[in-house]
Amino acid sequence: MAQALSSQACVPPFAPRHAKRIAASSLAAALLCLSLSGCVVEPARPAVIRVAPPPPQVEVMPAPRAGYVWDRGHWVWREGRYAWIPGHWRAVRVGYHWVPGHWAERGGGWAWVEGHWAP
């Protein structure tokens, strides 16, 4: 009996109950990592619209706001026609400047180039 007690004293009481749970969690994490490593995401290709966008609408830019940059309004293609999106403020990113989105001629049509922050 003393022999049995001493061998049990070396094993923490939580080990048998949680060993399966830890092993299952580790296996699930490993399988998740393996499954995600095979994912390849192709960047979205801009849709080419055969109809040129209308000229920009005239907007009055509000007075400057500290910590923000004005993103002017632009046309978007929705449900087979152009719709105007009014300008709005964007919070400044330190060390970057805002490059506004614009329509560009591509492949016999027009494609929207998203605005973005550039260093």
N, C-alpha and C positions, 0 to 999 in steps of 0.2 A: 504494500500500500504506500509506503514511504517512497518507493521507486516511482509509482504512478503519479504521486503528487508533485515530485520534483520535475518530471517531464512536462506536466501541465503548467507548471509555474513559469516555464520559459516561453510559452506561447501567449501573446496578449489575448485577453478575452474577446476582443472585437475582431480579431483576424478571421476566424472561420465564417462569421456572418457577413462580413464586408468584402471578403476576397472575391467572391463571384461578382459582386456589383462593380468592384474596381476593375476586374478583368473585362467585364462586359463594356464598361465605359471606355476603357482603353482601346478595345477592339473597335467600338463604334467610331471613336475619334480617328483611328488609323484608317478605317474604311472611308470615312468622310474625306480625309486628306487625299487618299488615292483617287476617289471619284472626282474631286474638284481639280486634280492635277491634269485630267484629261480634257477639261473644258476649254474650248477655244472660242472666244467671243469675237466675231467679226464686227468691225466698226460699221455703224449704220451709214448707208450710202444716201446722200441727199436725193430727194425726189426731183426730177426734172419736170418743170411745168412749161408747157408749150406757149402759154400766154404771158407776155411781159407784165411785170407788176406796174400798177399805176404810179404816177409821180407821188413822192411823199406828201402827206398832208402838212399844212403849215401849223406848227406848234409853237407856242410861246414858252420858252424854257424858263422855269421858275428861277428865282434868285438862288445863287449857290448855297449849299448847306455844308457845313464843316463835317468831314468824315464820309461824304457821299459824292458820287459821280452821277450825272444825268445820262440815262440810257434813252436815246431819242426813240420816238414811235416808229413803227414799221408795219409793212403789210405782211400778213401770213396767208397761206393758201389753205382754206378750209371748205370742205363740202363742195368742191368744184368752183370756188370763187375766192377772190381776195377779200380779207377782212382786216381792218385797221386795229393795231394794238397801240394804245397811247404810250407815250414816254413815261418813265418812272425812275426813281432813285435807286441806286445800288450802293451798298456799303463798300467803302474803299478797302482794298487789300494792300497793306503796306508793302512797298517794293514792286508793285505792279501798276500798269495802266490799263484802262478799259479800251478794248478794240471793239467798236460797235459791229453788230451783225449787218449783213448787206446781201442784196441779190446779185448773183454773178451769172453771166452767160455761160452755159455749159451744154455741149452736145445738141445744139439747135434749140435750146430752151433756156430756162432760168432755174437756178438752184439757190436755196437760202443757205448762207454761210453764217453759222451761229456766232454771236458776239462772245468774246472770251477775255480773260485777263492775261496780259503778256508782261514778262519781266522788263 
